[in-house]
Amino acid sequence: MYQVYIKTGLDRKKIGEFRDFDKAQEIIETELAKNEDIKYVMEETTGSVDIYGELIANVVDEN
């Protein structure tokens, strides 16, 4: 599962969650077409959790 976030300062806004990497990349390209200056992060989750029960996410792509 891929999660896409737009970074605004120290905060980040979740754009969506996608099963397909290509769909997540397409959403990023659409957002970049609207505004070239946005910063984004794409994270991949595998369903694994840490000892606190929080979902483990690995950064796949960011700018």
C-alpha positions as CSV (number, residue, x, y, z in Angstrom):
1,M,0.0,0.0,0.0
2,Y,1.4,3.4,-0.9
3,Q,0.5,6.6,0.9
4,V,1.1,10.0,-0.7
5,Y,1.5,13.2,1.4
6,I,2.0,16.8,0.5
7,K,4.4,18.6,2.8
8,T,3.5,22.1,4.1
9,G,6.2,23.3,6.4
10,L,6.5,20.9,9.3
11,D,3.0,19.4,8.6
12,R,1.9,17.0,5.9
13,K,-1.5,16.5,4.3
14,K,-2.5,13.0,3.1
15,I,-3.5,13.0,-0.5
16,G,-4.4,9.3,-0.8
17,E,-3.7,5.7,-0.3
18,F,-3.1,3.5,-3.3
19,R,-2.4,-0.2,-3.9
20,D,-0.7,0.4,-7.2
21,F,2.7,2.3,-7.4
22,D,1.9,3.6,-10.8
23,K,-1.4,5.2,-9.6
24,A,0.3,6.8,-6.7
25,Q,3.0,8.2,-9.1
26,E,0.2,9.5,-11.4
27,I,-1.4,11.4,-8.5
28,I,2.0,13.0,-7.7
29,E,2.5,14.0,-11.3
30,T,-1.0,15.6,-11.4
31,E,-0.3,17.6,-8.2
32,L,3.1,18.7,-9.6
33,A,1.4,19.8,-12.8
34,K,-0.9,22.1,-10.7
35,N,2.0,23.5,-8.7
36,E,5.6,22.8,-9.5
37,D,6.8,24.0,-6.0
38,I,5.0,21.5,-3.9
39,K,6.9,19.0,-1.8
40,Y,5.7,15.4,-1.5
41,V,6.5,12.1,0.2
42,M,5.4,8.7,-0.9
43,E,5.6,5.9,1.7
44,E,5.1,2.2,1.4
45,T,3.4,0.2,4.1
46,T,3.6,-3.6,4.3
47,G,1.1,-4.2,7.1
48,S,3.9,-4.7,9.7
49,V,3.6,-2.8,13.0
50,D,6.2,-1.7,15.6
51,I,6.0,-2.6,19.3
52,Y,3.7,0.4,19.8
53,G,1.2,-0.9,17.3
54,E,2.0,1.8,14.8
55,L,2.2,0.9,11.1
56,I,5.7,0.8,9.8
57,A,6.2,3.0,6.7
58,N,9.2,3.2,4.4
59,V,9.8,6.3,2.2
60,V,9.8,5.3,-1.4
61,D,10.0,8.7,-3.1
62,E,10.2,12.3,-2.0
63,N,11.4,15.7,-3.3
